[in-house]
């Protein structure tokens, strides 16, 4: 798969970036739990849902140190009009979660995997602590 230039990726619809970022984030969480547990699928799913929901992603965004381009992507995603209504999250959390996902999608599409991995590694202690409960 070819990477997009930063310019081309930044021109994509913010919800498209979030769509890709949601998949990237979900895969990261699932990958972690598959590699670090021997749980059955039902337990894997239960664990994963804690981290792929808007309330976690909203708080996760606040822990990132974004550069100017990433701030612009996050801001654009937060401000986009979305007809989807958050099922179990406030509108503010939903918008921040969309911003988080858009940044993840942007990094993935531009092939900035080192930065993506650096960001994702921030949350490994959260994933680890969920296994100890």
Beta strands, then each sheet from edge to edge (+ up, - down):
end
